Amino acid sequence: MLTEWPQFRDLDWHSIAREAPVAVVLDTRNLLDPAGIRAAGLTYLGNGVPRGF
């Protein structure tokens, strides 16, 4: 995630995980909900947070 545009905040993470099950969500703005992304089965990496980058 490189933008703060609101249309990217509420993506269907379960649908994305079905299409790309090994995808890694790289959130450079810490805009997204890490728990929701992980619940969908994706890997979340946030900027400057534990287990991030």
ModelCIF file with pLDDT and N, C-alpha, C, O atoms, coordinates in Angstrom:
data_MODEL
#
_entry.id   MODEL 
#
_entity.id                         1 
_entity.type                       polymer 
_entity.pdbx_number_of_molecules   1 
#
_entity_poly.entity_id                      1 
_entity_poly.type                           'polypeptide(L)' 
_entity_poly.nstd_linkage                   no 
_entity_poly.nstd_monomer                   no 
_entity_poly.pdbx_seq_one_letter_code       MLTEWPQFRDLDWHSIAREAPVAVVLDTRNLLDPAGIRAAGLTYLGNGVPRGF 
_entity_poly.pdbx_seq_one_letter_code_can   MLTEWPQFRDLDWHSIAREAPVAVVLDTRNLLDPAGIRAAGLTYLGNGVPRGF 
_entity_poly.pdbx_strand_id                 A 
#
loop_
_entity_poly_seq.entity_id 
_entity_poly_seq.num 
_entity_poly_seq.mon_id 
_entity_poly_seq.hetero 
1 1  MET n 
1 2  LEU n 
1 3  THR n 
1 4  GLU n 
1 5  TRP n 
1 6  PRO n 
1 7  GLN n 
1 8  PHE n 
1 9  ARG n 
1 10 ASP n 
1 11 LEU n 
1 12 ASP n 
1 13 TRP n 
1 14 HIS n 
1 15 SER n 
1 16 ILE n 
1 17 ALA n 
1 18 ARG n 
1 19 GLU n 
1 20 ALA n 
1 21 PRO n 
1 22 VAL n 
1 23 ALA n 
1 24 VAL n 
1 25 VAL n 
1 26 LEU n 
1 27 ASP n 
1 28 THR n 
1 29 ARG n 
1 30 ASN n 
1 31 LEU n 
1 32 LEU n 
1 33 ASP n 
1 34 PRO n 
1 35 ALA n 
1 36 GLY n 
1 37 ILE n 
1 38 ARG n 
1 39 ALA n 
1 40 ALA n 
1 41 GLY n 
1 42 LEU n 
1 43 THR n 
1 44 TYR n 
1 45 LEU n 
1 46 GLY n 
1 47 ASN n 
1 48 GLY n 
1 49 VAL n 
1 50 PRO n 
1 51 ARG n 
1 52 GLY n 
1 53 PHE n 
#
_struct_asym.id          A 
_struct_asym.entity_id   1 
#
loop_
_ma_qa_metric.id 
_ma_qa_metric.mode 
_ma_qa_metric.name 
_ma_qa_metric.software_group_id 
_ma_qa_metric.type 
1 global pLDDT . pLDDT 
2 local  pLDDT . pLDDT 
#
_ma_qa_metric_global.metric_id      1 
_ma_qa_metric_global.metric_value   88.79 
_ma_qa_metric_global.model_id       1 
_ma_qa_metric_global.ordinal_id     1 
#
loop_
_ma_qa_metric_local.label_asym_id 
_ma_qa_metric_local.label_comp_id 
_ma_qa_metric_local.label_seq_id 
_ma_qa_metric_local.metric_id 
_ma_qa_metric_local.metric_value 
_ma_qa_metric_local.model_id 
_ma_qa_metric_local.ordinal_id 
A MET 1  2 69.00 1 1  
A LEU 2  2 73.00 1 2  
A THR 3  2 76.00 1 3  
A GLU 4  2 80.00 1 4  
A TRP 5  2 81.00 1 5  
A PRO 6  2 81.00 1 6  
A GLN 7  2 82.00 1 7  
A PHE 8  2 83.00 1 8  
A ARG 9  2 83.00 1 9  
A ASP 10 2 85.00 1 10 
A LEU 11 2 92.00 1 11 
A ASP 12 2 95.00 1 12 
A TRP 13 2 96.00 1 13 
A HIS 14 2 97.00 1 14 
A SER 15 2 97.00 1 15 
A ILE 16 2 96.00 1 16 
A ALA 17 2 97.00 1 17 
A ARG 18 2 97.00 1 18 
A GLU 19 2 97.00 1 19 
A ALA 20 2 97.00 1 20 
A PRO 21 2 93.00 1 21 
A VAL 22 2 95.00 1 22 
A ALA 23 2 94.00 1 23 
A VAL 24 2 95.00 1 24 
A VAL 25 2 94.00 1 25 
A LEU 26 2 93.00 1 26 
A ASP 27 2 91.00 1 27 
A THR 28 2 89.00 1 28 
A ARG 29 2 89.00 1 29 
A ASN 30 2 89.00 1 30 
A LEU 31 2 90.00 1 31 
A LEU 32 2 92.00 1 32 
A ASP 33 2 93.00 1 33 
A PRO 34 2 93.00 1 34 
A ALA 35 2 94.00 1 35 
A GLY 36 2 95.00 1 36 
A ILE 37 2 95.00 1 37 
A ARG 38 2 95.00 1 38 
A ALA 39 2 97.00 1 39 
A ALA 40 2 97.00 1 40 
A GLY 41 2 96.00 1 41 
A LEU 42 2 96.00 1 42 
A THR 43 2 95.00 1 43 
A TYR 44 2 94.00 1 44 
A LEU 45 2 93.00 1 45 
A GLY 46 2 91.00 1 46 
A ASN 47 2 87.00 1 47 
A GLY 48 2 82.00 1 48 
A VAL 49 2 76.00 1 49 
A PRO 50 2 76.00 1 50 
A ARG 51 2 71.00 1 51 
A GLY 52 2 65.00 1 52 
A PHE 53 2 67.00 1 53 
#
loop_
_atom_site.group_PDB 
_atom_site.id 
_atom_site.type_symbol 
_atom_site.label_atom_id 
_atom_site.label_alt_id 
_atom_site.label_comp_id 
_atom_site.label_asym_id 
_atom_site.label_entity_id 
_atom_site.label_seq_id 
_atom_site.pdbx_PDB_ins_code 
_atom_site.Cartn_x 
_atom_site.Cartn_y 
_atom_site.Cartn_z 
_atom_site.occupancy 
_atom_site.B_iso_or_equiv 
_atom_site.pdbx_formal_charge 
_atom_site.auth_seq_id 
_atom_site.auth_comp_id 
_atom_site.auth_asym_id 
_atom_site.auth_atom_id 
_atom_site.pdbx_PDB_model_num 
ATOM 1   N N  . MET A 1 1  ? 0.850   -1.155  0.000  1.00 69.00 ? 1  MET A N  1 
ATOM 2   C CA . MET A 1 1  ? 0.000   0.000   0.000  1.00 69.00 ? 1  MET A CA 1 
ATOM 3   C C  . MET A 1 1  ? 0.900   1.224   0.000  1.00 69.00 ? 1  MET A C  1 
ATOM 4   O O  . MET A 1 1  ? 1.671   1.452   0.932  1.00 69.00 ? 1  MET A O  1 
ATOM 5   N N  . LEU A 1 2  ? 0.786   1.996   -1.054 1.00 73.00 ? 2  LEU A N  1 
ATOM 6   C CA . LEU A 1 2  ? 1.616   3.189   -1.159 1.00 73.00 ? 2  LEU A CA 1 
ATOM 7   C C  . LEU A 1 2  ? 0.795   4.473   -1.143 1.00 73.00 ? 2  LEU A C  1 
ATOM 8   O O  . LEU A 1 2  ? 1.349   5.562   -1.286 1.00 73.00 ? 2  LEU A O  1 
ATOM 9   N N  . THR A 1 3  ? -0.489  4.359   -0.975 1.00 76.00 ? 3  THR A N  1 
ATOM 10  C CA . THR A 1 3  ? -1.364  5.528   -1.015 1.00 76.00 ? 3  THR A CA 1 
ATOM 11  C C  . THR A 1 3  ? -2.342  5.506   0.159  1.00 76.00 ? 3  THR A C  1 
ATOM 12  O O  . THR A 1 3  ? -2.611  4.452   0.736  1.00 76.00 ? 3  THR A O  1 
ATOM 13  N N  . GLU A 1 4  ? -2.856  6.655   0.495  1.00 80.00 ? 4  GLU A N  1 
ATOM 14  C CA . GLU A 1 4  ? -3.849  6.757   1.561  1.00 80.00 ? 4  GLU A CA 1 
ATOM 15  C C  . GLU A 1 4  ? -5.259  6.870   0.988  1.00 80.00 ? 4  GLU A C  1 
ATOM 16  O O  . GLU A 1 4  ? -6.186  7.210   1.723  1.00 80.00 ? 4  GLU A O  1 
ATOM 17  N N  . TRP A 1 5  ? -5.444  6.598   -0.282 1.00 81.00 ? 5  TRP A N  1 
ATOM 18  C CA . TRP A 1 5  ? -6.761  6.720   -0.906 1.00 81.00 ? 5  TRP A CA 1 
ATOM 19  C C  . TRP A 1 5  ? -7.738  5.781   -0.216 1.00 81.00 ? 5  TRP A C  1 
ATOM 20  O O  . TRP A 1 5  ? -7.408  4.617   0.012  1.00 81.00 ? 5  TRP A O  1 
ATOM 21  N N  . PRO A 1 6  ? -8.924  6.254   0.119  1.00 81.00 ? 6  PRO A N  1 
ATOM 22  C CA . PRO A 1 6  ? -9.881  5.446   0.883  1.00 81.00 ? 6  PRO A CA 1 
ATOM 23  C C  . PRO A 1 6  ? -10.360 4.190   0.152  1.00 81.00 ? 6  PRO A C  1 
ATOM 24  O O  . PRO A 1 6  ? -10.730 3.219   0.813  1.00 81.00 ? 6  PRO A O  1 
ATOM 25  N N  . GLN A 1 7  ? -10.370 4.171   -1.162 1.00 82.00 ? 7  GLN A N  1 
ATOM 26  C CA . GLN A 1 7  ? -10.854 2.991   -1.881 1.00 82.00 ? 7  GLN A CA 1 
ATOM 27  C C  . GLN A 1 7  ? -9.937  1.781   -1.680 1.00 82.00 ? 7  GLN A C  1 
ATOM 28  O O  . GLN A 1 7  ? -10.343 0.660   -1.986 1.00 82.00 ? 7  GLN A O  1 
ATOM 29  N N  . PHE A 1 8  ? -8.752  1.969   -1.192 1.00 83.00 ? 8  PHE A N  1 
ATOM 30  C CA . PHE A 1 8  ? -7.848  0.855   -0.923 1.00 83.00 ? 8  PHE A CA 1 
ATOM 31  C C  . PHE A 1 8  ? -7.943  0.369   0.524  1.00 83.00 ? 8  PHE A C  1 
ATOM 32  O O  . PHE A 1 8  ? -7.423  -0.697  0.852  1.00 83.00 ? 8  PHE A O  1 
ATOM 33  N N  . ARG A 1 9  ? -8.590  1.128   1.374  1.00 83.00 ? 9  ARG A N  1 
ATOM 34  C CA . ARG A 1 9  ? -8.691  0.773   2.780  1.00 83.00 ? 9  ARG A CA 1 
ATOM 35  C C  . ARG A 1 9  ? -9.622  -0.421  3.005  1.00 83.00 ? 9  ARG A C  1 
ATOM 36  O O  . ARG A 1 9  ? -9.394  -1.231  3.904  1.00 83.00 ? 9  ARG A O  1 
ATOM 37  N N  . ASP A 1 10 ? -10.663 -0.526  2.191  1.00 85.00 ? 10 ASP A N  1 
ATOM 38  C CA . ASP A 1 10 ? -11.697 -1.537  2.411  1.00 85.00 ? 10 ASP A CA 1 
ATOM 39  C C  . ASP A 1 10 ? -11.732 -2.592  1.310  1.00 85.00 ? 10 ASP A C  1 
ATOM 40  O O  . ASP A 1 10 ? -12.802 -2.901  0.785  1.00 85.00 ? 10 ASP A O  1 
ATOM 41  N N  . LEU A 1 11 ? -10.604 -3.135  0.964  1.00 92.00 ? 11 LEU A N  1 
ATOM 42  C CA . LEU A 1 11 ? -10.558 -4.187  -0.048 1.00 92.00 ? 11 LEU A CA 1 
ATOM 43  C C  . LEU A 1 11 ? -11.086 -5.494  0.529  1.00 92.00 ? 11 LEU A C  1 
ATOM 44  O O  . LEU A 1 11 ? -11.085 -5.692  1.744  1.00 92.00 ? 11 LEU A O  1 
ATOM 45  N N  . ASP A 1 12 ? -11.531 -6.376  -0.342 1.00 95.00 ? 12 ASP A N  1 
ATOM 46  C CA . ASP A 1 12 ? -12.026 -7.691  0.067  1.00 95.00 ? 12 ASP A CA 1 
ATOM 47  C C  . ASP A 1 12 ? -10.814 -8.625  0.200  1.00 95.00 ? 12 ASP A C  1 
ATOM 48  O O  . ASP A 1 12 ? -10.422 -9.285  -0.762 1.00 95.00 ? 12 ASP A O  1 
ATOM 49  N N  . TRP A 1 13 ? -10.232 -8.670  1.393  1.00 96.00 ? 13 TRP A N  1 
ATOM 50  C CA . TRP A 1 13 ? -8.998  -9.415  1.605  1.00 96.00 ? 13 TRP A CA 1 
ATOM 51  C C  . TRP A 1 13 ? -9.200  -10.919 1.453  1.00 96.00 ? 13 TRP A C  1 
ATOM 52  O O  . TRP A 1 13 ? -8.273  -11.620 1.047  1.00 96.00 ? 13 TRP A O  1 
ATOM 53  N N  . HIS A 1 14 ? -10.374 -11.425 1.766  1.00 97.00 ? 14 HIS A N  1 
ATOM 54  C CA . HIS A 1 14 ? -10.647 -12.859 1.594  1.00 97.00 ? 14 HIS A CA 1 
ATOM 55  C C  . HIS A 1 14 ? -10.638 -13.224 0.108  1.00 97.00 ? 14 HIS A C  1 
ATOM 56  O O  . HIS A 1 14 ? -10.116 -14.271 -0.277 1.00 97.00 ? 14 HIS A O  1 
ATOM 57  N N  . SER A 1 15 ? -11.206 -12.372 -0.707 1.00 97.00 ? 15 SER A N  1 
ATOM 58  C CA . SER A 1 15 ? -11.205 -12.596 -2.153 1.00 97.00 ? 15 SER A CA 1 
ATOM 59  C C  . SER A 1 15 ? -9.782  -12.522 -2.709 1.00 97.00 ? 15 SER A C  1 
ATOM 60  O O  . SER A 1 15 ? -9.396  -13.326 -3.557 1.00 97.00 ? 15 SER A O  1 
ATOM 61  N N  . ILE A 1 16 ? -9.029  -11.577 -2.236 1.00 96.00 ? 16 ILE A N  1 
ATOM 62  C CA . ILE A 1 16 ? -7.633  -11.438 -2.675 1.00 96.00 ? 16 ILE A CA 1 
ATOM 63  C C  . ILE A 1 16 ? -6.837  -12.677 -2.270 1.00 96.00 ? 16 ILE A C  1 
ATOM 64  O O  . ILE A 1 16 ? -6.017  -13.173 -3.043 1.00 96.00 ? 16 ILE A O  1 
ATOM 65  N N  . ALA A 1 17 ? -7.079  -13.172 -1.062 1.00 97.00 ? 17 ALA A N  1 
ATOM 66  C CA . ALA A 1 17 ? -6.356  -14.350 -0.580 1.00 97.00 ? 17 ALA A CA 1 
ATOM 67  C C  . ALA A 1 17 ? -6.700  -15.592 -1.406 1.00 97.00 ? 17 ALA A C  1 
ATOM 68  O O  . ALA A 1 17 ? -5.848  -16.456 -1.611 1.00 97.00 ? 17 ALA A O  1 
ATOM 69  N N  . ARG A 1 18 ? -7.943  -15.681 -1.879 1.00 97.00 ? 18 ARG A N  1 
ATOM 70  C CA . ARG A 1 18 ? -8.311  -16.825 -2.733 1.00 97.00 ? 18 ARG A CA 1 
ATOM 71  C C  . ARG A 1 18 ? -7.558  -16.780 -4.057 1.00 97.00 ? 18 ARG A C  1 
ATOM 72  O O  . ARG A 1 18 ? -7.141  -17.818 -4.571 1.00 97.00 ? 18 ARG A O  1 
ATOM 73  N N  . GLU A 1 19 ? -7.383  -15.589 -4.606 1.00 97.00 ? 19 GLU A N  1 
ATOM 74  C CA . GLU A 1 19 ? -6.715  -15.430 -5.896 1.00 97.00 ? 19 GLU A CA 1 
ATOM 75  C C  . GLU A 1 19 ? -5.187  -15.443 -5.784 1.00 97.00 ? 19 GLU A C  1 
ATOM 76  O O  . GLU A 1 19 ? -4.494  -15.855 -6.714 1.00 97.00 ? 19 GLU A O  1 
ATOM 77  N N  . ALA A 1 20 ? -4.679  -14.996 -4.658 1.00 97.00 ? 20 ALA A N  1 
ATOM 78  C CA . ALA A 1 20 ? -3.223  -14.903 -4.453 1.00 97.00 ? 20 ALA A CA 1 
ATOM 79  C C  . ALA A 1 20 ? -2.898  -15.358 -3.033 1.00 97.00 ? 20 ALA A C  1 
ATOM 80  O O  . ALA A 1 20 ? -2.572  -14.526 -2.186 1.00 97.00 ? 20 ALA A O  1 
ATOM 81  N N  . PRO A 1 21 ? -2.979  -16.660 -2.754 1.00 93.00 ? 21 PRO A N  1 
ATOM 82  C CA . PRO A 1 21 ? -2.874  -17.162 -1.377 1.00 93.00 ? 21 PRO A CA 1 
ATOM 83  C C  . PRO A 1 21 ? -1.533  -16.912 -0.685 1.00 93.00 ? 21 PRO A C  1 
ATOM 84  O O  . PRO A 1 21 ? -1.476  -16.943 0.545  1.00 93.00 ? 21 PRO A O  1 
ATOM 85  N N  . VAL A 1 22 ? -0.482  -16.672 -1.412 1.00 95.00 ? 22 VAL A N  1 
ATOM 86  C CA . VAL A 1 22 ? 0.819   -16.423 -0.770 1.00 95.00 ? 22 VAL A CA 1 
ATOM 87  C C  . VAL A 1 22 ? 1.214   -14.950 -0.847 1.00 95.00 ? 22 VAL A C  1 
ATOM 88  O O  . VAL A 1 22 ? 2.378   -14.605 -0.646 1.00 95.00 ? 22 VAL A O  1 
ATOM 89  N N  . ALA A 1 23 ? 0.242   -14.080 -1.140 1.00 94.00 ? 23 ALA A N  1 
ATOM 90  C CA . ALA A 1 23 ? 0.527   -12.651 -1.261 1.00 94.00 ? 23 ALA A CA 1 
ATOM 91  C C  . ALA A 1 23 ? 0.973   -12.059 0.073  1.00 94.00 ? 23 ALA A C  1 
ATOM 92  O O  . ALA A 1 23 ? 0.558   -12.509 1.141  1.00 94.00 ? 23 ALA A O  1 
ATOM 93  N N  . VAL A 1 24 ? 1.812   -11.059 -0.012 1.00 95.00 ? 24 VAL A N  1 
ATOM 94  C CA . VAL A 1 24 ? 2.259   -10.292 1.149  1.00 95.00 ? 24 VAL A CA 1 
ATOM 95  C C  . VAL A 1 24 ? 1.753   -8.867  0.964  1.00 95.00 ? 24 VAL A C  1 
ATOM 96  O O  . VAL A 1 24 ? 2.004   -8.238  -0.065 1.00 95.00 ? 24 VAL A O  1 
ATOM 97  N N  . VAL A 1 25 ? 1.044   -8.366  1.961  1.00 94.00 ? 25 VAL A N  1 
ATOM 98  C CA . VAL A 1 25 ? 0.538   -7.001  1.915  1.00 94.00 ? 25 VAL A CA 1 
ATOM 99  C C  . VAL A 1 25 ? 1.554   -6.119  2.619  1.00 94.00 ? 25 VAL A C  1 
ATOM 100 O O  . VAL A 1 25 ? 1.778   -6.256  3.822  1.00 94.00 ? 25 VAL A O  1 
ATOM 101 N N  . LEU A 1 26 ? 2.161   -5.224  1.874  1.00 93.00 ? 26 LEU A N  1 
ATOM 102 C CA . LEU A 1 26 ? 3.177   -4.313  2.388  1.00 93.00 ? 26 LEU A CA 1 
ATOM 103 C C  . LEU A 1 26 ? 2.524   -2.946  2.552  1.00 93.00 ? 26 LEU A C  1 
ATOM 104 O O  . LEU A 1 26 ? 2.281   -2.247  1.568  1.00 93.00 ? 26 LEU A O  1 
ATOM 105 N N  . ASP A 1 27 ? 2.246   -2.571  3.777  1.00 91.00 ? 27 ASP A N  1 
ATOM 106 C CA . ASP A 1 27 ? 1.512   -1.347  4.089  1.00 91.00 ? 27 ASP A CA 1 
ATOM 107 C C  . ASP A 1 27 ? 2.489   -0.260  4.523  1.00 91.00 ? 27 ASP A C  1 
ATOM 108 O O  . ASP A 1 27 ? 2.853   -0.184  5.697  1.00 91.00 ? 27 ASP A O  1 
ATOM 109 N N  . THR A 1 28 ? 2.909   0.572   3.593  1.00 89.00 ? 28 THR A N  1 
ATOM 110 C CA . THR A 1 28 ? 3.893   1.608   3.910  1.00 89.00 ? 28 THR A CA 1 
ATOM 111 C C  . THR A 1 28 ? 3.281   2.789   4.648  1.00 89.00 ? 28 THR A C  1 
ATOM 112 O O  . THR A 1 28 ? 4.012   3.622   5.185  1.00 89.00 ? 28 THR A O  1 
ATOM 113 N N  . ARG A 1 29 ? 1.957   2.879   4.685  1.00 89.00 ? 29 ARG A N  1 
ATOM 114 C CA . ARG A 1 29 ? 1.269   3.985   5.351  1.00 89.00 ? 29 ARG A CA 1 
ATOM 115 C C  . ARG A 1 29 ? 0.611   3.588   6.666  1.00 89.00 ? 29 ARG A C  1 
ATOM 116 O O  . ARG A 1 29 ? 0.061   4.437   7.366  1.00 89.00 ? 29 ARG A O  1 
ATOM 117 N N  . ASN A 1 30 ? 0.665   2.277   7.012  1.00 89.00 ? 30 ASN A N  1 
ATOM 118 C CA . ASN A 1 30 ? -0.025  1.771   8.202  1.00 89.00 ? 30 ASN A CA 1 
ATOM 119 C C  . ASN A 1 30 ? -1.488  2.204   8.193  1.00 89.00 ? 30 ASN A C  1 
ATOM 120 O O  . ASN A 1 30 ? -2.036  2.640   9.206  1.00 89.00 ? 30 ASN A O  1 
ATOM 121 N N  . LEU A 1 31 ? -2.098  2.070   7.028  1.00 90.00 ? 31 LEU A N  1 
ATOM 122 C CA . LEU A 1 31 ? -3.477  2.469   6.801  1.00 90.00 ? 31 LEU A CA 1 
ATOM 123 C C  . LEU A 1 31 ? -4.447  1.313   7.017  1.00 90.00 ? 31 LEU A C  1 
ATOM 124 O O  . LEU A 1 31 ? -5.620  1.534   7.318  1.00 90.00 ? 31 LEU A O  1 
ATOM 125 N N  . LEU A 1 32 ? -3.973  0.105   6.869  1.00 92.00 ? 32 LEU A N  1 
ATOM 126 C CA . LEU A 1 32 ? -4.836  -1.070  6.841  1.00 92.00 ? 32 LEU A CA 1 
ATOM 127 C C  . LEU A 1 32 ? -4.961  -1.732  8.203  1.00 92.00 ? 32 LEU A C  1 
ATOM 128 O O  . LEU A 1 32 ? -4.208  -1.435  9.131  1.00 92.00 ? 32 LEU A O  1 
ATOM 129 N N  . ASP A 1 33 ? -5.933  -2.640  8.303  1.00 93.00 ? 33 ASP A N  1 
ATOM 130 C CA . ASP A 1 33 ? -6.175  -3.389  9.535  1.00 93.00 ? 33 ASP A CA 1 
ATOM 131 C C  . ASP A 1 33 ? -5.381  -4.693  9.484  1.00 93.00 ? 33 ASP A C  1 
ATOM 132 O O  . ASP A 1 33 ? -5.793  -5.628  8.798  1.00 93.00 ? 33 ASP A O  1 
ATOM 133 N N  . PRO A 1 34 ? -4.255  -4.780  10.191 1.00 93.00 ? 34 PRO A N  1 
ATOM 134 C CA . PRO A 1 34 ? -3.425  -5.989  10.138 1.00 93.00 ? 34 PRO A CA 1 
ATOM 135 C C  . PRO A 1 34 ? -4.184  -7.253  10.540 1.00 93.00 ? 34 PRO A C  1 
ATOM 136 O O  . PRO A 1 34 ? -3.994  -8.301  9.924  1.00 93.00 ? 34 PRO A O  1 
ATOM 137 N N  . ALA A 1 35 ? -5.038  -7.173  11.557 1.00 94.00 ? 35 ALA A N  1 
ATOM 138 C CA . ALA A 1 35 ? -5.773  -8.356  12.018 1.00 94.00 ? 35 ALA A CA 1 
ATOM 139 C C  . ALA A 1 35 ? -6.712  -8.870  10.933 1.00 94.00 ? 35 ALA A C  1 
ATOM 140 O O  . ALA A 1 35 ? -6.822  -10.081 10.742 1.00 94.00 ? 35 ALA A O  1 
ATOM 141 N N  . GLY A 1 36 ? -7.382  -7.985  10.229 1.00 95.00 ? 36 GLY A N  1 
ATOM 142 C CA . GLY A 1 36 ? -8.288  -8.387  9.167  1.00 95.00 ? 36 GLY A CA 1 
ATOM 143 C C  . GLY A 1 36 ? -7.566  -9.035  8.003  1.00 95.00 ? 36 GLY A C  1 
ATOM 144 O O  . GLY A 1 36 ? -8.058  -9.998  7.413  1.00 95.00 ? 36 GLY A O  1 
ATOM 145 N N  . ILE A 1 37 ? -6.407  -8.509  7.678  1.00 95.00 ? 37 ILE A N  1 
ATOM 146 C CA . ILE A 1 37 ? -5.610  -9.068  6.577  1.00 95.00 ? 37 ILE A CA 1 
ATOM 147 C C  . ILE A 1 37 ? -5.083  -10.441 6.967  1.00 95.00 ? 37 ILE A C  1 
ATOM 148 O O  . ILE A 1 37 ? -5.124  -11.375 6.166  1.00 95.00 ? 37 ILE A O  1 
ATOM 149 N N  . ARG A 1 38 ? -4.592  -10.567 8.184  1.00 95.00 ? 38 ARG A N  1 
ATOM 150 C CA . ARG A 1 38 ? -4.094  -11.866 8.649  1.00 95.00 ? 38 ARG A CA 1 
ATOM 151 C C  . ARG A 1 38 ? -5.242  -12.879 8.772  1.00 95.00 ? 38 ARG A C  1 
ATOM 152 O O  . ARG A 1 38 ? -5.047  -14.062 8.490  1.00 95.00 ? 38 ARG A O  1 
ATOM 153 N N  . ALA A 1 39 ? -6.426  -12.433 9.185  1.00 97.00 ? 39 ALA A N  1 
ATOM 154 C CA . ALA A 1 39 ? -7.586  -13.325 9.294  1.00 97.00 ? 39 ALA A CA 1 
ATOM 155 C C  . ALA A 1 39 ? -7.979  -13.882 7.925  1.00 97.00 ? 39 ALA A C  1 
ATOM 156 O O  . ALA A 1 39 ? -8.533  -14.977 7.832  1.00 97.00 ? 39 ALA A O  1 
ATOM 157 N N  . ALA A 1 40 ? -7.692  -13.129 6.874  1.00 97.00 ? 40 ALA A N  1 
ATOM 158 C CA . ALA A 1 40 ? -7.980  -13.596 5.518  1.00 97.00 ? 40 ALA A CA 1 
ATOM 159 C C  . ALA A 1 40 ? -6.947  -14.615 5.053  1.00 97.00 ? 40 ALA A C  1 
ATOM 160 O O  . ALA A 1 40 ? -7.132  -15.264 4.023  1.00 97.00 ? 40 ALA A O  1 
ATOM 161 N N  . GLY A 1 41 ? -5.861  -14.755 5.809  1.00 96.00 ? 41 GLY A N  1 
ATOM 162 C CA . GLY A 1 41 ? -4.829  -15.721 5.454  1.00 96.00 ? 41 GLY A CA 1 
ATOM 163 C C  . GLY A 1 41 ? -3.636  -15.132 4.731  1.00 96.00 ? 41 GLY A C  1 
ATOM 164 O O  . GLY A 1 41 ? -2.802  -15.864 4.198  1.00 96.00 ? 41 GLY A O  1 
ATOM 165 N N  . LEU A 1 42 ? -3.551  -13.811 4.710  1.00 96.00 ? 42 LEU A N  1 
ATOM 166 C CA . LEU A 1 42 ? -2.435  -13.144 4.043  1.00 96.00 ? 42 LEU A CA 1 
ATOM 167 C C  . LEU A 1 42 ? -1.383  -12.711 5.065  1.00 96.00 ? 42 LEU A C  1 
ATOM 168 O O  . LEU A 1 42 ? -1.654  -12.627 6.263  1.00 96.00 ? 42 LEU A O  1 
ATOM 169 N N  . THR A 1 43 ? -0.204  -12.444 4.573  1.00 95.00 ? 43 THR A N  1 
ATOM 170 C CA . THR A 1 43 ? 0.879   -11.930 5.405  1.00 95.00 ? 43 THR A CA 1 
ATOM 171 C C  . THR A 1 43 ? 0.843   -10.409 5.354  1.00 95.00 ? 43 THR A C  1 
ATOM 172 O O  . THR A 1 43 ? 0.769   -9.821  4.275  1.00 95.00 ? 43 THR A O  1 
ATOM 173 N N  . TYR A 1 44 ? 0.895   -9.776  6.516  1.00 94.00 ? 44 TYR A N  1 
ATOM 174 C CA . TYR A 1 44 ? 0.880   -8.313  6.617  1.00 94.00 ? 44 TYR A CA 1 
ATOM 175 C C  . TYR A 1 44 ? 2.228   -7.831  7.124  1.00 94.00 ? 44 TYR A C  1 
ATOM 176 O O  . TYR A 1 44 ? 2.757   -8.361  8.101  1.00 94.00 ? 44 TYR A O  1 
ATOM 177 N N  . LEU A 1 45 ? 2.782   -6.830  6.461  1.00 93.00 ? 45 LEU A N  1 
ATOM 178 C CA . LEU A 1 45 ? 3.990   -6.161  6.927  1.00 93.00 ? 45 LEU A CA 1 
ATOM 179 C C  . LEU A 1 45 ? 3.705   -4.669  6.963  1.00 93.00 ? 45 LEU A C  1 
ATOM 180 O O  . LEU A 1 45 ? 3.374   -4.066  5.942  1.00 93.00 ? 45 LEU A O  1 
ATOM 181 N N  . GLY A 1 46 ? 3.835   -4.078  8.145  1.00 91.00 ? 46 GLY A N  1 
ATOM 182 C CA . GLY A 1 46 ? 3.612   -2.645  8.301  1.00 91.00 ? 46 GLY A CA 1 
ATOM 183 C C  . GLY A 1 46 ? 4.920   -1.904  8.484  1.00 91.00 ? 46 GLY A C  1 
ATOM 184 O O  . GLY A 1 46 ? 5.916   -2.486  8.913  1.00 91.00 ? 46 GLY A O  1 
ATOM 185 N N  . ASN A 1 47 ? 4.919   -0.649  8.166  1.00 87.00 ? 47 ASN A N  1 
ATOM 186 C CA . ASN A 1 47 ? 6.099   0.187   8.248  1.00 87.00 ? 47 ASN A CA 1 
ATOM 187 C C  . ASN A 1 47 ? 6.386   0.568   9.702  1.00 87.00 ? 47 ASN A C  1 
ATOM 188 O O  . ASN A 1 47 ? 5.563   1.220   10.346 1.00 87.00 ? 47 ASN A O  1 
ATOM 189 N N  . GLY A 1 48 ? 7.532   0.171   10.213 1.00 82.00 ? 48 GLY A N  1 
ATOM 190 C CA . GLY A 1 48 ? 7.960   0.564   11.545 1.00 82.00 ? 48 GLY A CA 1 
ATOM 191 C C  . GLY A 1 48 ? 7.218   -0.102  12.680 1.00 82.00 ? 48 GLY A C  1 
ATOM 192 O O  . GLY A 1 48 ? 7.227   0.408   13.800 1.00 82.00 ? 48 GLY A O  1 
ATOM 193 N N  . VAL A 1 49 ? 6.577   -1.225  12.423 1.00 76.00 ? 49 VAL A N  1 
ATOM 194 C CA . VAL A 1 49 ? 5.846   -1.949  13.476 1.00 76.00 ? 49 VAL A CA 1 
ATOM 195 C C  . VAL A 1 49 ? 6.508   -3.306  13.695 1.00 76.00 ? 49 VAL A C  1 
ATOM 196 O O  . VAL A 1 49 ? 7.208   -3.798  12.810 1.00 76.00 ? 49 VAL A O  1 
ATOM 197 N N  . PRO A 1 50 ? 6.296   -3.922  14.865 1.00 76.00 ? 50 PRO A N  1 
ATOM 198 C CA . PRO A 1 50 ? 6.891   -5.233  15.096 1.00 76.00 ? 50 PRO A CA 1 
ATOM 199 C C  . PRO A 1 50 ? 6.503   -6.219  13.995 1.00 76.00 ? 50 PRO A C  1 
ATOM 200 O O  . PRO A 1 50 ? 5.359   -6.239  13.541 1.00 76.00 ? 50 PRO A O  1 
ATOM 201 N N  . ARG A 1 51 ? 7.445   -7.014  13.584 1.00 71.00 ? 51 ARG A N  1 
ATOM 202 C CA . ARG A 1 51 ? 7.282   -7.972  12.491 1.00 71.00 ? 51 ARG A CA 1 
ATOM 203 C C  . ARG A 1 51 ? 7.025   -7.263  11.168 1.00 71.00 ? 51 ARG A C  1 
ATOM 204 O O  . ARG A 1 51 ? 6.527   -7.875  10.224 1.00 71.00 ? 51 ARG A O  1 
ATOM 205 N N  . GLY A 1 52 ? 7.353   -5.999  11.094 1.00 65.00 ? 52 GLY A N  1 
ATOM 206 C CA . GLY A 1 52 ? 7.178   -5.220  9.861  1.00 65.00 ? 52 GLY A CA 1 
ATOM 207 C C  . GLY A 1 52 ? 8.508   -5.058  9.176  1.00 65.00 ? 52 GLY A C  1 
ATOM 208 O O  . GLY A 1 52 ? 9.330   -5.975  9.158  1.00 65.00 ? 52 GLY A O  1 
ATOM 209 N N  . PHE A 1 53 ? 8.712   -3.904  8.621  1.00 67.00 ? 53 PHE A N  1 
ATOM 210 C CA . PHE A 1 53 ? 9.976   -3.623  7.932  1.00 67.00 ? 53 PHE A CA 1 
ATOM 211 C C  . PHE A 1 53 ? 10.528  -2.303  8.388  1.00 67.00 ? 53 PHE A C  1 
ATOM 212 O O  . PHE A 1 53 ? 11.589  -1.885  7.925  1.00 67.00 ? 53 PHE A O  1 
#
